[in-house]
Amino acid sequence: MTFDHELRDFPIVCVGGSAGGLDAYIRLLSNLPSDMGVAIVIVNHLRVVATQLHEILPRYTSMPVELINERLEVRPNCVFIIPEKRDLHVLNGEFRLKPISKPHGWPDVITVFLRSLAQHWDGRLIAVIVSGFDGDGAEALCEIRDIGGVTIAQAPNTASQPDMPDSAIASGCIDYILGPEDIARTIVRVASREKFR
């Protein structure tokens, strides 16, 4: 299957989180319009427990919420959820799943996906790091910013587990430090700027 370059020239918003992330995902999605023209990808790192986000989050958004499967097409105005025990990549406008490359210790699935986006996605990138333990995602933020992407960390005082936002901020490559509702407003503003560039 081939993809028209133009069809893939829309922003992807990667929202990476872990412990305490559900509150941030809900507050974020509740404040995002359904017709922004961006794809929302929630990368919540789980090694063992099956994710239930694709069952919970449809209550808080009118966008379709889909659990990612192999070669699923990336589409705007949708919310995509990473399955457990998988690394997530993007290639030729499709999601690709691989066995988790770090099965022990803290996962780095957010870092893996952000690096894949930096290498293989044509549209604008917005990386958002929310509540969670450890520092997944932080190592890839400078790469996102180097290619013109926007990086956002949840304000640590609004996160139930501030480790991941703290690590993101410590990377020195964060553009905005905001609460979830203000993150939503910033995503809308960036997406609108993309439409009229």
Backbone as ProteinMPNN parsed JSONL, in Angstrom:
{"seq_chain_A": "MTFDHELRDFPIVCVGGSAGGLDAYIRLLSNLPSDMGVAIVIVNHLRVVATQLHEILPRYTSMPVELINERLEVRPNCVFIIPEKRDLHVLNGEFRLKPISKPHGWPDVITVFLRSLAQHWDGRLIAVIVSGFDGDGAEALCEIRDIGGVTIAQAPNTASQPDMPDSAIASGCIDYILGPEDIARTIVRVASREKFR", "coords_chain_A": {"N_chain_A": [[0.849, -1.188, 0.0], [0.575, 2.2, -0.828], [1.24, 5.549, 0.245], [0.057, 8.801, -0.106], [2.148, 11.576, 0.069], [1.092, 14.013, 0.97], [-1.089, 13.229, 2.45], [0.024, 12.423, 4.78], [1.016, 14.621, 5.959], [0.375, 15.875, 8.467], [0.077, 16.957, 11.897], [1.43, 14.867, 14.496], [0.611, 14.166, 17.788], [2.308, 13.032, 20.412], [1.613, 11.636, 23.432], [3.139, 10.894, 26.269], [3.181, 8.836, 29.099], [2.799, 7.426, 32.434], [2.493, 6.069, 35.556], [-0.19, 7.626, 37.142], [-0.857, 8.895, 34.846], [-3.401, 8.628, 33.688], [-5.235, 10.537, 34.71], [-4.171, 12.873, 33.58], [-4.441, 12.276, 30.82], [-7.232, 12.204, 30.574], [-7.971, 14.84, 31.316], [-6.663, 16.242, 29.347], [-7.748, 15.242, 26.863], [-10.41, 15.913, 27.248], [-10.419, 18.581, 26.752], [-9.732, 18.999, 24.148], [-10.64, 19.764, 20.817], [-12.497, 17.809, 18.385], [-11.805, 17.994, 15.762], [-9.282, 18.877, 14.975], [-7.37, 18.077, 13.183], [-5.152, 16.561, 13.847], [-3.258, 13.654, 14.829], [-3.571, 11.865, 17.775], [-1.44, 10.158, 19.857], [-1.264, 7.977, 22.419], [1.132, 6.962, 24.563], [1.503, 4.909, 26.9], [3.382, 3.47, 29.297], [3.356, 0.071, 29.8], [4.213, -3.012, 31.084], [3.211, -5.536, 31.788], [0.462, -5.578, 32.621], [-2.644, -5.541, 30.929], [-3.672, -2.92, 28.793], [-6.345, -0.629, 29.432], [-7.096, 1.698, 28.397], [-8.236, 2.247, 25.893], [-10.809, 1.571, 26.336], [-11.647, 3.2, 28.392], [-11.125, 5.927, 27.724], [-12.815, 6.802, 25.536], [-15.04, 7.932, 26.744], [-14.422, 10.525, 27.203], [-13.858, 11.966, 24.952], [-14.889, 12.859, 21.64], [-13.535, 11.927, 19.524], [-12.582, 9.018, 17.613], [-11.269, 6.251, 19.447], [-8.63, 4.109, 19.368], [-7.111, 0.932, 19.849], [-3.844, 0.233, 19.033], [-2.918, -1.763, 16.262], [-0.819, -3.947, 14.277], [0.442, -2.329, 11.412], [-1.61, -0.507, 11.268], [-3.166, 2.31, 9.907], [-2.002, 5.63, 10.304], [-4.058, 8.242, 11.225], [-5.603, 11.482, 11.028], [-7.478, 13.26, 13.608], [-8.051, 11.212, 15.368], [-7.589, 9.089, 18.236], [-4.966, 7.172, 19.346], [-3.875, 4.208, 20.962], [-1.138, 2.725, 22.551], [-0.484, -0.775, 22.658], [0.093, -3.085, 25.416], [3.361, -4.314, 26.378], [4.784, -3.831, 24.023], [6.989, -2.264, 21.675], [6.631, 0.756, 19.896], [6.543, 1.923, 16.587], [6.727, 4.058, 13.65], [6.137, 3.919, 10.175], [6.087, 4.644, 6.789], [3.573, 5.882, 7.023], [2.155, 4.195, 8.668], [1.505, 2.414, 11.737], [3.901, 0.438, 13.415], [4.533, -2.478, 15.24], [6.658, -3.912, 17.687], [8.217, -6.505, 19.658], [8.692, -5.618, 23.08], [11.646, -3.858, 23.704], [12.996, -3.512, 26.011], [12.502, -5.409, 28.371], [12.871, -5.617, 31.097], [13.243, -3.731, 34.136], [12.711, -0.127, 34.039], [10.532, 0.719, 31.389], [11.283, 1.971, 28.027], [9.549, 2.867, 26.089], [8.366, 5.244, 25.239], [10.506, 6.893, 24.535], [11.522, 5.298, 22.419], [9.402, 5.447, 20.538], [9.23, 8.225, 20.045], [11.72, 8.682, 18.858], [11.445, 7.176, 16.531], [9.39, 8.606, 15.279], [10.747, 11.038, 14.826], [12.487, 10.258, 12.849], [10.894, 9.204, 10.791], [8.453, 10.503, 10.243], [6.534, 12.786, 8.348], [5.002, 15.037, 8.953], [4.373, 17.74, 11.347], [5.574, 17.501, 14.725], [4.521, 16.989, 18.04], [5.527, 16.581, 21.228], [4.528, 15.348, 24.296], [5.007, 15.066, 27.698], [3.759, 13.489, 30.471], [2.5, 12.728, 33.789], [4.326, 10.214, 35.593], [6.492, 7.491, 36.633], [10.11, 7.365, 36.719], [12.104, 8.218, 33.797], [11.225, 8.028, 31.132], [11.17, 8.928, 27.708], [12.5, 11.379, 27.937], [15.091, 11.334, 26.819], [14.738, 11.584, 24.097], [13.729, 14.053, 23.518], [15.258, 16.301, 22.724], [15.902, 15.568, 20.145], [13.411, 15.674, 18.899], [12.885, 18.412, 19.09], [15.008, 19.401, 17.614], [14.281, 18.896, 14.984], [12.307, 20.676, 14.564], [10.036, 20.195, 16.046], [7.58, 20.512, 18.729], [7.873, 20.626, 22.231], [6.525, 19.551, 25.292], [6.062, 19.571, 28.779], [4.215, 18.225, 31.474], [3.311, 20.333, 34.124], [5.111, 19.785, 37.016], [3.897, 20.123, 39.573], [1.26, 19.583, 39.053], [1.108, 16.963, 38.513], [0.574, 13.612, 39.545], [2.65, 11.838, 39.817], [5.629, 13.106, 39.569], [8.071, 12.383, 38.361], [8.608, 11.733, 35.58], [7.831, 14.158, 34.137], [9.684, 15.878, 35.46], [12.151, 14.761, 34.644], [11.952, 15.198, 31.91], [11.974, 18.012, 31.812], [14.516, 18.437, 32.844], [16.047, 17.679, 30.709], [16.547, 19.887, 29.219], [15.323, 20.521, 26.884], [12.65, 21.341, 26.65], [9.827, 23.089, 25.587], [7.464, 24.132, 26.716], [5.99, 24.246, 29.968], [3.339, 23.085, 31.547], [-0.021, 22.849, 32.96], [-2.503, 20.199, 32.45], [-4.871, 21.224, 31.1], [-3.945, 23.608, 29.979], [-1.98, 22.542, 28.359], [-3.588, 21.31, 26.443], [-4.737, 23.599, 25.242], [-2.454, 24.721, 24.106], [-1.7, 22.76, 22.249], [-3.874, 22.973, 20.477], [-3.416, 25.551, 19.51], [-0.903, 25.275, 18.224], [-1.57, 23.338, 16.296], [-3.434, 24.76, 14.788], [-1.824, 26.733, 13.721], [-0.335, 25.184, 12.015], [-2.189, 24.571, 10.013], [-2.442, 26.887, 8.593], [0.0, 27.634, 7.62]], "CA_chain_A": [[0.0, 0.0, 0.0], [1.353, 3.433, -0.867], [0.597, 6.68, 0.889], [0.341, 10.127, -0.629], [2.903, 12.385, 1.031], [0.238, 15.044, 1.548], [-1.984, 12.622, 3.421], [0.743, 12.215, 6.031], [1.602, 15.879, 6.385], [-0.401, 16.459, 9.565], [0.828, 16.752, 13.143], [1.194, 13.807, 15.483], [0.839, 14.523, 19.184], [2.617, 11.866, 21.244], [1.444, 11.899, 24.863], [3.792, 9.811, 26.983], [2.954, 8.863, 30.539], [2.828, 6.152, 33.147], [1.709, 6.162, 36.784], [-0.864, 8.911, 37.267], [-1.11, 9.471, 33.532], [-4.814, 8.601, 33.298], [-5.832, 11.837, 35.018], [-3.697, 13.828, 32.573], [-5.052, 11.95, 29.524], [-8.638, 12.614, 30.626], [-8.059, 16.303, 31.323], [-6.193, 16.689, 28.043], [-8.722, 14.925, 25.811], [-11.657, 16.637, 27.519], [-10.253, 19.972, 26.324], [-9.298, 19.052, 22.754], [-11.712, 19.58, 19.837], [-12.382, 16.541, 17.652], [-11.539, 18.245, 14.339], [-8.05, 19.671, 14.881], [-6.505, 17.602, 12.113], [-3.945, 15.919, 14.367], [-3.381, 12.313, 15.406], [-3.119, 11.785, 19.168], [-0.944, 8.814, 20.172], [-0.978, 7.873, 23.856], [2.132, 5.92, 24.825], [1.476, 4.683, 28.342], [4.182, 2.257, 29.324], [2.891, -1.075, 30.592], [4.941, -4.221, 30.709], [2.498, -6.779, 32.064], [-0.995, -5.408, 32.711], [-3.277, -5.125, 29.677], [-4.199, -1.563, 28.847], [-7.794, -0.437, 29.327], [-7.321, 3.087, 28.003], [-9.132, 2.322, 24.729], [-12.175, 1.396, 26.844], [-11.955, 4.297, 29.322], [-10.997, 7.284, 27.188], [-13.905, 7.275, 24.682], [-16.013, 8.714, 27.51], [-13.93, 11.889, 27.393], [-13.591, 12.597, 23.658], [-15.723, 12.373, 20.54], [-12.673, 11.297, 18.527], [-12.437, 7.566, 17.77], [-10.121, 5.814, 20.247], [-8.305, 2.784, 18.851], [-5.918, 0.217, 20.289], [-3.017, 0.074, 17.831], [-2.465, -3.074, 15.804], [0.246, -3.861, 13.275], [0.167, -1.694, 10.124], [-2.757, 0.407, 11.334], [-2.854, 3.6, 9.287], [-2.068, 6.823, 11.152], [-5.067, 9.137, 10.659], [-5.907, 12.628, 11.887], [-8.744, 13.289, 14.348], [-8.199, 9.939, 16.067], [-6.717, 8.836, 19.385], [-4.411, 5.827, 19.24], [-3.331, 3.727, 22.236], [-0.15, 1.655, 22.428], [-0.769, -1.972, 23.454], [1.118, -3.433, 26.401], [4.469, -5.195, 26.0], [5.206, -3.59, 22.639], [7.585, -1.012, 21.224], [5.836, 1.332, 18.821], [7.274, 2.663, 15.561], [5.909, 4.502, 12.523], [6.85, 3.768, 8.914], [5.197, 4.759, 5.625], [2.223, 6.273, 7.411], [1.517, 3.128, 9.433], [2.128, 1.997, 12.99], [4.556, -0.87, 13.441], [4.715, -2.97, 16.607], [7.717, -4.897, 17.89], [8.31, -6.9, 21.072], [9.335, -4.576, 23.872], [13.094, -4.067, 23.646], [13.541, -3.422, 27.361], [11.476, -6.098, 29.154], [13.142, -5.531, 32.532], [13.506, -2.361, 34.547], [11.742, 0.845, 33.524], [10.463, 0.693, 29.921], [11.625, 3.202, 27.313], [8.698, 2.843, 24.893], [8.108, 6.614, 24.783], [11.736, 7.277, 23.834], [11.582, 4.535, 21.165], [8.429, 5.968, 19.581], [9.604, 9.578, 19.655], [12.844, 8.602, 17.912], [10.891, 6.697, 15.264], [8.7, 9.75, 14.67], [11.739, 12.005, 14.365], [13.134, 9.729, 11.651], [10.022, 8.669, 9.742], [7.167, 11.182, 10.069], [6.688, 14.0, 7.545], [4.28, 16.165, 9.529], [4.876, 18.356, 12.576], [5.536, 16.633, 15.898], [4.345, 17.584, 19.359], [5.8, 15.571, 22.249], [3.994, 15.754, 25.598], [5.358, 14.123, 28.757], [2.904, 13.715, 31.642], [2.787, 12.018, 35.036], [4.847, 8.856, 35.525], [7.767, 7.215, 37.275], [11.316, 7.275, 35.912], [12.332, 9.33, 32.88], [10.998, 7.628, 29.747], [10.87, 10.013, 26.777], [13.375, 12.545, 28.071], [16.277, 11.24, 25.967], [14.411, 11.866, 22.694], [13.095, 15.366, 23.353], [16.113, 17.201, 21.95], [15.775, 15.164, 18.736], [12.136, 16.221, 18.425], [13.016, 19.861, 18.941], [15.988, 19.668, 16.552], [13.629, 18.842, 13.663], [11.23, 21.664, 14.521], [8.881, 19.8, 16.843], [7.259, 21.243, 19.955], [7.964, 19.729, 23.377], [5.731, 20.039, 26.418], [6.044, 18.747, 29.989], [3.203, 18.571, 32.467], [3.865, 21.012, 35.295], [5.246, 18.742, 38.046], [2.963, 20.283, 40.698], [-0.067, 19.102, 38.651], [1.243, 15.536, 38.21], [0.605, 12.806, 40.768], [4.012, 11.289, 39.863], [6.338, 14.106, 38.76], [9.398, 11.953, 37.878], [8.757, 11.856, 34.128], [7.946, 15.579, 33.769], [10.951, 16.424, 35.968], [13.23, 14.296, 33.764], [11.787, 15.902, 30.636], [12.434, 19.392, 32.014], [15.971, 18.39, 33.05], [16.71, 17.466, 29.409], [16.861, 21.183, 28.643], [14.7, 20.621, 25.551], [11.201, 21.509, 26.794], [9.347, 24.423, 25.19], [6.382, 24.59, 27.595], [5.711, 23.494, 31.199], [1.943, 23.507, 31.696], [-1.029, 21.91, 33.435], [-3.14, 19.505, 31.319], [-5.787, 22.052, 30.317], [-3.133, 24.531, 29.177], [-1.355, 21.724, 27.313], [-4.603, 21.176, 25.388], [-4.841, 24.878, 24.523], [-1.232, 24.903, 23.313], [-1.806, 21.846, 21.105], [-4.824, 23.578, 19.537], [-2.768, 26.711, 18.884], [0.129, 24.779, 17.311], [-2.256, 22.671, 15.184], [-4.038, 25.815, 13.968], [-0.721, 27.377, 12.993], [0.04, 24.269, 10.936], [-3.178, 24.607, 8.926], [-2.388, 28.126, 7.831], [1.38, 28.034, 7.355]], "C_chain_A": [[0.888, 1.243, 0.0], [0.544, 4.566, -0.284], [1.022, 7.965, 0.199], [1.052, 10.931, 0.449], [1.987, 13.387, 1.729], [-0.673, 14.466, 2.63], [-1.313, 12.464, 4.779], [1.349, 13.506, 6.567], [0.686, 16.582, 7.394], [0.345, 16.173, 10.864], [0.447, 15.464, 13.866], [1.526, 14.382, 16.852], [1.085, 13.224, 19.938], [2.51, 12.286, 22.704], [2.0, 10.702, 25.616], [3.574, 9.934, 28.48], [3.014, 7.473, 31.13], [1.948, 6.312, 34.382], [1.113, 7.565, 36.933], [-1.219, 9.548, 35.942], [-2.579, 9.554, 33.169], [-5.494, 9.937, 33.559], [-5.43, 12.873, 33.968], [-4.33, 13.556, 31.213], [-6.504, 12.443, 29.481], [-8.762, 14.131, 30.53], [-7.621, 16.885, 29.981], [-7.267, 16.468, 26.97], [-10.03, 15.685, 25.996], [-11.617, 18.069, 26.996], [-9.742, 20.111, 24.89], [-10.498, 18.893, 21.827], [-11.45, 18.333, 19.0], [-11.961, 16.738, 16.198], [-10.276, 19.08, 14.123], [-7.171, 19.277, 13.717], [-5.192, 17.031, 12.593], [-4.277, 14.496, 14.809], [-2.813, 12.364, 16.819], [-2.678, 10.344, 19.428], [-0.555, 8.79, 21.644], [-0.064, 6.673, 24.087], [2.28, 5.813, 26.336], [2.24, 3.391, 28.597], [3.692, 1.25, 30.358], [3.657, -2.301, 30.134], [4.064, -5.459, 30.787], [0.987, -6.604, 31.969], [-1.547, -4.939, 31.367], [-3.852, -3.721, 29.821], [-5.718, -1.562, 28.748], [-8.121, 0.965, 28.823], [-8.283, 3.211, 26.829], [-10.59, 2.081, 25.125], [-12.601, 2.568, 27.722], [-12.068, 5.641, 28.608], [-12.1, 7.719, 26.225], [-14.988, 8.065, 25.43], [-15.655, 10.197, 27.541], [-13.593, 12.604, 26.087], [-14.566, 12.051, 22.626], [-14.872, 11.816, 19.399], [-12.691, 9.781, 18.706], [-11.172, 7.255, 18.566], [-9.838, 4.366, 19.871], [-7.058, 2.217, 19.513], [-5.11, -0.124, 19.033], [-2.762, -1.395, 17.542], [-1.493, -2.881, 14.644], [-0.274, -3.314, 11.952], [-1.13, -0.886, 10.111], [-2.333, 1.756, 10.76], [-2.978, 4.726, 10.306], [-3.03, 7.81, 10.486], [-5.29, 10.315, 11.59], [-7.261, 12.471, 12.553], [-9.087, 11.938, 14.969], [-7.234, 9.909, 17.244], [-6.265, 7.386, 19.303], [-3.701, 5.461, 20.539], [-2.334, 2.602, 21.978], [-0.609, 0.438, 23.223], [0.377, -2.277, 24.417], [2.177, -4.346, 25.774], [4.889, -5.046, 24.55], [5.98, -2.283, 22.549], [6.787, -0.546, 20.021], [6.73, 2.145, 17.893], [6.269, 3.166, 14.531], [6.76, 4.397, 11.267], [5.827, 3.812, 7.785], [3.747, 5.025, 6.016], [1.464, 5.235, 8.21], [2.253, 2.911, 10.751], [2.754, 0.627, 12.801], [4.821, -1.235, 14.896], [5.834, -4.003, 16.645], [7.686, -5.323, 19.355], [9.095, -5.847, 21.85], [10.832, -4.862, 23.998], [13.743, -4.006, 25.021], [12.533, -4.067, 28.316], [11.674, -6.018, 30.661], [13.525, -4.104, 32.897], [12.441, -1.427, 33.984], [11.719, 0.806, 32.004], [10.924, 2.019, 29.318], [10.805, 3.318, 26.029], [8.408, 4.244, 24.368], [9.313, 7.121, 23.997], [11.817, 6.595, 22.471], [10.63, 5.133, 20.128], [8.792, 7.379, 19.12], [10.759, 9.564, 18.648], [12.375, 8.103, 16.547], [10.16, 7.821, 14.535], [9.692, 10.744, 14.08], [12.37, 11.558, 13.043], [12.168, 9.503, 10.493], [8.69, 9.396, 9.546], [7.364, 12.517, 9.363], [6.062, 15.23, 8.189], [4.944, 16.698, 10.791], [4.726, 17.375, 13.735], [5.372, 17.465, 17.159], [4.524, 16.46, 20.375], [5.373, 16.112, 23.609], [4.356, 14.676, 26.615], [4.533, 14.474, 29.995], [3.327, 12.792, 32.787], [3.313, 10.599, 34.814], [6.152, 8.725, 36.292], [8.896, 7.19, 36.253], [11.355, 8.412, 34.89], [12.117, 8.987, 31.42], [10.598, 8.84, 28.895], [11.88, 11.134, 26.791], [14.537, 12.524, 27.084], [16.002, 11.614, 24.515], [13.914, 13.284, 22.463], [13.944, 16.334, 22.542], [16.045, 16.864, 20.463], [14.487, 15.713, 18.13], [12.271, 17.721, 18.167], [13.978, 20.219, 17.804], [15.364, 19.644, 15.162], [12.407, 19.749, 13.608], [9.986, 21.293, 15.284], [8.729, 20.657, 18.088], [7.258, 20.246, 21.109], [7.296, 20.359, 24.59], [5.866, 19.06, 27.582], [4.887, 19.197, 30.87], [3.889, 19.248, 33.646], [3.926, 20.013, 36.445], [4.258, 18.882, 39.203], [1.54, 19.902, 40.334], [-0.058, 17.604, 38.369], [1.306, 14.731, 39.501], [1.956, 12.112, 40.931], [4.886, 12.181, 38.98], [7.662, 13.645, 38.165], [9.575, 12.187, 36.382], [8.766, 13.313, 33.675], [9.255, 16.213, 34.247], [12.125, 16.035, 35.064], [13.176, 14.994, 32.412], [12.323, 17.33, 30.74], [13.954, 19.433, 32.142], [16.735, 18.156, 31.747], [17.15, 18.78, 28.783], [16.204, 21.43, 27.296], [13.18, 20.695, 25.625], [10.828, 22.955, 26.452], [8.324, 24.995, 26.17], [6.27, 23.667, 28.806], [4.337, 23.966, 31.66], [1.105, 22.435, 32.381], [-1.776, 21.319, 32.248], [-4.073, 20.373, 30.475], [-5.026, 23.042, 29.439], [-2.339, 23.792, 28.098], [-2.319, 21.594, 26.138], [-4.693, 22.458, 24.567], [-3.623, 25.117, 23.628], [-1.238, 23.998, 22.09], [-2.742, 22.428, 20.051], [-4.167, 24.738, 18.791], [-1.718, 26.259, 17.861], [-0.516, 24.132, 16.089], [-2.876, 23.696, 14.242], [-2.984, 26.524, 13.125], [-0.288, 26.518, 11.821], [-0.905, 24.404, 9.743], [-2.971, 25.806, 8.011], [-0.961, 28.562, 7.507], [1.598, 28.242, 5.858]], "O_chain_A": [[1.854, 1.314, 0.76], [-0.686, 4.549, -0.315], [2.208, 8.187, -0.048], [0.616, 10.965, 1.6], [2.092, 13.588, 2.939], [-0.988, 15.142, 3.609], [-1.987, 12.381, 5.806], [2.114, 13.478, 7.531], [0.282, 17.728, 7.197], [1.155, 15.249, 10.924], [-0.707, 15.036, 13.845], [2.572, 15.0, 17.05], [0.176, 12.407, 20.088], [3.227, 13.179, 23.157], [1.408, 9.623, 25.605], [3.758, 11.005, 29.059], [3.245, 6.484, 30.436], [0.773, 6.657, 34.259], [1.829, 8.563, 36.858], [-1.816, 10.624, 35.91], [-2.979, 10.447, 32.421], [-6.251, 10.42, 32.717], [-6.264, 13.661, 33.521], [-4.719, 14.495, 30.517], [-6.946, 13.02, 28.488], [-9.567, 14.645, 29.753], [-8.151, 17.903, 29.537], [-7.643, 17.4, 26.259], [-10.681, 16.059, 25.02], [-12.66, 18.697, 26.818], [-9.366, 21.203, 24.463], [-11.301, 17.981, 22.021], [-10.316, 17.86, 18.916], [-11.779, 15.761, 15.473], [-10.21, 19.891, 13.199], [-6.313, 20.054, 13.298], [-4.215, 17.009, 11.844], [-5.425, 14.178, 15.122], [-1.702, 12.851, 17.031], [-3.461, 9.413, 19.24], [0.364, 9.491, 22.066], [-0.439, 5.527, 23.84], [3.068, 6.525, 26.959], [1.804, 2.323, 28.166], [3.619, 1.508, 31.559], [3.738, -2.589, 28.94], [4.165, -6.342, 29.936], [0.308, -7.393, 31.311], [-0.982, -4.043, 30.739], [-4.444, -3.382, 30.846], [-6.303, -2.398, 28.059], [-9.282, 1.374, 28.821], [-9.061, 4.163, 26.763], [-11.501, 2.353, 24.343], [-13.787, 2.895, 27.788], [-13.0, 6.405, 28.86], [-12.321, 8.923, 26.094], [-15.766, 8.789, 24.808], [-16.497, 11.032, 27.872], [-13.095, 13.73, 26.111], [-15.015, 10.91, 22.73], [-15.408, 11.295, 18.422], [-12.803, 9.299, 19.833], [-10.139, 7.901, 18.39], [-10.695, 3.498, 20.031], [-6.072, 2.926, 19.715], [-5.641, -0.703, 18.085], [-2.435, -2.174, 18.438], [-1.365, -1.783, 14.103], [-1.294, -3.769, 11.434], [-1.682, -0.617, 9.044], [-1.267, 2.275, 11.091], [-3.937, 4.774, 11.076], [-2.845, 8.173, 9.325], [-5.18, 10.173, 12.808], [-8.088, 11.664, 12.13], [-10.256, 11.569, 15.081], [-6.213, 10.597, 17.256], [-7.089, 6.477, 19.203], [-3.017, 6.288, 21.142], [-2.643, 1.642, 21.272], [-1.078, 0.589, 24.351], [1.492, -1.784, 24.247], [1.927, -5.043, 24.791], [5.303, -6.016, 23.915], [5.677, -1.317, 23.25], [6.322, -1.358, 19.221], [7.557, 2.941, 18.337], [5.108, 2.758, 14.532], [7.944, 4.736, 11.275], [4.821, 3.103, 7.821], [2.818, 4.474, 5.427], [0.257, 5.37, 8.414], [3.448, 3.181, 10.871], [2.204, -0.234, 12.113], [5.275, -0.406, 15.683], [5.947, -4.853, 15.762], [7.184, -4.585, 20.203], [10.046, -5.261, 21.333], [11.232, -5.97, 24.353], [14.898, -4.399, 25.187], [11.789, -3.361, 28.997], [10.755, -6.316, 31.424], [14.063, -3.362, 32.074], [11.398, -1.877, 33.509], [12.778, 0.854, 31.377], [10.954, 3.049, 29.992], [11.297, 3.803, 25.011], [8.221, 4.417, 23.164], [9.162, 7.707, 22.925], [12.145, 7.24, 21.475], [11.007, 5.308, 18.969], [8.676, 7.693, 17.935], [10.768, 10.347, 17.698], [12.865, 8.567, 15.517], [10.294, 7.971, 13.321], [9.502, 11.234, 12.966], [12.742, 12.392, 12.217], [12.568, 9.597, 9.332], [7.868, 8.943, 8.75], [8.248, 13.292, 9.727], [6.542, 16.347, 7.99], [5.957, 16.165, 11.244], [3.843, 16.518, 13.717], [6.004, 18.509, 17.321], [3.758, 15.497, 20.38], [5.799, 17.191, 24.023], [4.044, 13.502, 26.413], [4.593, 15.593, 30.503], [4.384, 12.163, 32.739], [2.813, 9.87, 33.957], [6.831, 9.715, 36.566], [8.656, 7.014, 35.058], [10.719, 9.448, 35.086], [12.752, 9.582, 30.549], [9.79, 9.668, 29.315], [12.101, 11.781, 25.767], [14.93, 13.569, 26.566], [16.934, 11.928, 23.774], [13.699, 13.678, 21.317], [13.407, 17.111, 21.752], [16.121, 17.754, 19.617], [14.475, 16.162, 16.985], [11.818, 18.227, 17.14], [13.785, 21.22, 17.114], [15.865, 20.305, 14.252], [11.568, 19.614, 12.718], [8.975, 21.99, 15.193], [9.621, 21.422, 18.453], [6.71, 19.151, 20.987], [7.479, 21.542, 24.876], [5.791, 17.847, 27.383], [4.612, 20.39, 30.998], [4.931, 18.786, 34.111], [2.899, 19.445, 36.817], [3.822, 17.876, 39.762], [0.675, 19.892, 41.209], [-1.092, 17.031, 38.026], [2.004, 15.111, 40.441], [2.371, 11.825, 42.054], [4.883, 12.023, 37.759], [8.333, 14.444, 37.512], [10.572, 12.771, 35.958], [9.637, 13.687, 32.89], [9.866, 16.996, 33.521], [12.983, 16.862, 34.754], [14.207, 15.339, 31.835], [13.042, 17.795, 29.855], [14.605, 20.339, 31.621], [17.939, 18.407, 31.683], [18.024, 18.795, 27.916], [16.49, 22.43, 26.636], [12.494, 20.165, 24.752], [11.426, 23.906, 26.955], [8.313, 26.199, 26.428], [6.435, 22.453, 28.686], [4.182, 25.101, 32.109], [1.469, 21.259, 32.386], [-1.703, 21.863, 31.147], [-4.064, 20.264, 29.249], [-5.409, 23.288, 28.295], [-2.058, 24.355, 27.041], [-1.924, 21.747, 24.982], [-4.723, 22.41, 23.337], [-3.75, 25.651, 22.527], [-0.827, 24.417, 21.008], [-2.437, 22.383, 18.859], [-4.343, 24.885, 17.582], [-1.652, 26.803, 16.758], [-0.063, 24.349, 14.965], [-2.846, 23.515, 13.025], [-3.222, 26.868, 11.968], [0.081, 27.032, 10.765], [-0.467, 24.355, 8.594], [-3.279, 25.758, 6.82], [-0.729, 29.72, 7.16], [2.703, 28.584, 5.436]]}, "name": "protein", "num_of_chains": 1, "seq": "MTFDHELRDFPIVCVGGSAGGLDAYIRLLSNLPSDMGVAIVIVNHLRVVATQLHEILPRYTSMPVELINERLEVRPNCVFIIPEKRDLHVLNGEFRLKPISKPHGWPDVITVFLRSLAQHWDGRLIAVIVSGFDGDGAEALCEIRDIGGVTIAQAPNTASQPDMPDSAIASGCIDYILGPEDIARTIVRVASREKFR"}
